[in-house]
Amino acid sequence: MRTGKAIIEVENVSCRFGQVTAVEGVTLAIEEGTIFGLVGSDGAGKSTLLRMMATMIPPSAGKVVMGGLDAVGKRGEVKRLIGYMPQRFGLYQDLTVDENLTFFMDIFGIPRAERTKRRERYLGFSNLLPFADRPAGKLSGGMKQKLGLACVLVHEPRILILDEPNNGVDPVSRQEFWEILLEMKRSGMTIVVSTAYLDEGEKCGRLALMHRARILAGGSPDEIRSSFASLEDAMIHRIEETDGALARDNVKS
C-alpha cells in the first residue's frame, strides 16, 4: 500500500574505495509500498549503492536513512527492518530446501509458534513445497533464486533489497519471481531491485538510471521513456549523451 511517504532517503551519498569512486553524489527518495528499480551497466555503482542501503558498507559522504533510522548510527535496528539478497546469496547447497529455511528462521529468531505458518506461506507461494526435501544444490537456477528470496522474506521485513536477483535465470523463472515480488508489494512491502533486464524495469513504479557512479535520470518508466520508442532507446541516448559530454570536457581540459 502506497503512503506517499519516503521510507528510504539517500542524501548526497558518495562511496570511495581508495582512488576509485563507486558512487558519487546520489540523492534518492523512495516511497513506501513501491517497487523501485536501479538500472545501468556493470560497474555503474548499483551494487555499492544497495550495499549502503543494506548497512553492509558505510558511505564515504552523505547519509542513508532507512525507515527513519540512520543506516550507520542505527545499523542494528535498520537490519531488522530489511531483507537483503546479494547477487551471490549464501544458500547451503548440501542442506535441503526445508533445512535452509529453518536455518534462516534460527538466524532471525522466528518463534516456534510462527514457523509452520511462515514455512507454508513462503515455500507455498514460491512453489517450493513439493521440493522441500531436495538439496539446494540440486535445484534449478530459478528455484535457487526463489528459495533465496523465501529465506530473506522469512522474518517479514518492511524493506526488501535485491541485487540483480535474476541474472542468468530463464525467462519463465524470472516471470515467476516477479509475480512473488508484485504480491509482496501488494502486501505493503517496499522493494528496491537492481536489474540488467529492461522488461523488469517496466514492472517498477519508479526507476533510476545509474552510469559512471551517478544517477542520470529518474522517474516512472513512462517518464524516462518520454518521446523515445522504448525504455532501452531512452537509456542508451542518456548514456551516450553523458559519455559524449565527458569526452568533450576531457578534450577541453
Secondary structure by P-SEA (a helix, b strand, c coil): cccccccbbbcbbbbbcccccccccccccccccbbbbbbbccccaaaaaaaaaacccccccccccccccccccaaaaaaaacccccccccccccccaaaaaaaaaaaacccccaaaaaaaacccccccccccccccccccaaaaaaaaaaaaacccccbbbbccccccccaaaaaaaaaaaaaaaaabbbbbbbbccaaaaaaccbbbbbccccccccccccccccccccaaaaaaaaaaaaaaaaaaaaaac
